[in-house]
Amino acid sequence: MAPKSSTARDPDIHKVERLEIPYSTNAPAFGSDVVAETLSALDIPYIALNPGASYRGLHDSIVNFLGNEQPQMLLCLHEEAAVAIAHGYAKVTGKAMAAAVHSNVGLMHATMAIFNAWCDRMPILILGATGPVDAMKRRPWIDWIHTAADQGALIRNYTKWDDQPASAGAARESVLRAYWMSNTAPCGPTYINLDAEVQEGKLPAPLPPIDAKRYMPSVVQGPSADLAKKAADILLNAKKPLILAGRMSRKVEDWKRRIELAEAIDGRVATNLKIGAAFPTDHPLHIGYPATFATDDLINAVKDADVILSLDWVDLGGTFKAIGGVPSATVIQVSLDQNLHNGWSMDYEGLPAVDLFIPAETDATVAALLEAVSGKAKPKKPHLVREHPLKPKPAPDSEMAAADMANVLRHVVGDRTTCLTHVSLSWHGEFWPFRHPLDYVGSDGGGGVGGGPGISVGAALALKGSGRLPIALKVPPRSTQSRLRITSASFTAAIRSSVAKVAGWPTCNG
């Protein structure tokens, strides 16, 4: 299992971060070499970290054994930012990036970002470390305060799995297992705590080579044929079906299937801002505009529907509570989220009333439902075209609300393909149309303050070379705008300057 060089080299501006010599072609000599080699074999492009002595062995191996190419280290100023960057990368790609945190103190710094990713059901491979488990090998003071009896317990309630391997061979297996589990639905962060002694110890003998791909079996949990047929029959017989489009992938083919299914059953569709774009917001079947909390349009649609198809909708029980209780409609719930629920975190929300439960991934279920209704599609009814016009810019000297800022931004961005990597709570779906699954990648998941910048950096990394312009927004209240003298003219100038700079960077490609 030899280290792999990156297939897509970064521009010359990153040369300073790498050795001028290629990575070692020698076999791993230390435990940390084995861990680094495994990360490379998994095609993990980056590892975000704030350097710490507890994983100096891994740091050394990434630089001197791999040549800092795959994964490439991303130097961060705080562990919370490092994990948030990995979170943002996963929101675009659906795949786990790596992050490293220093001992117990770094892990405690990272906890909020880990919880955000957990609530957002996003995969991250987190590598931690501890001072020597063998007390006789600890340095005075520092190794003692940075060693914990059960470090993984700090985050065990909001990670899918954690481990503390006691040998290089066990560490290799832990990395493979953690990466596979993190990327398997329902996704979430996993954590491996590396003993400093295991990292820095010389291998007594070479480990037998393995093919990493054989330890990454693809797992797609689709619905049974029986459940898919039952759900399809209910939807085809419905007069007013409603689709609540929740957690979905960023893949274009899955996006297209959602549209095909909605049109086949003539079902109205609702989305929200808690998760990324799941359906085109200017499609005639989309109701209202996506928002963080239940809107009147959503409440009325739930009340009016005779069948509701929930595709892993975040807080289905809370949505029903907003209408005053259990809906009269037949409810079909599609989710694997119950596989993660535990007694510590209440992020599973209220218990909804459900008539048919399908324990499967949403995109696989949409594909199965589409096949089940094939040839039985309802006649299309006329629906009003949903216009999403660009409004005139506000007067140059006017103070702006969130809607005005969004409008100015749309004017300045023009025809560029964009991705909203983060928006504030004051944002509303009416401000900006979503016509592609990467037009918006969702909120921070757990409501943790400060997650936006890191998530946006990670999302931008994942969008590198796509031609999409990443945009993160934090709209200040009017009182702050007044003190800062934010007007339409000043905001326009600032945005134009930012867009010009970003569009000129090699990593953006326009």
Order of alpha helices (4+ residues) and beta strands (2+ residues): alpha-beta-alpha-beta-alpha-beta-alpha-beta-alpha-beta-alpha-beta-alpha-alpha-beta-alpha-beta-alpha-beta-alpha-beta-beta-alpha-alpha-beta-alpha-beta-alpha-alpha
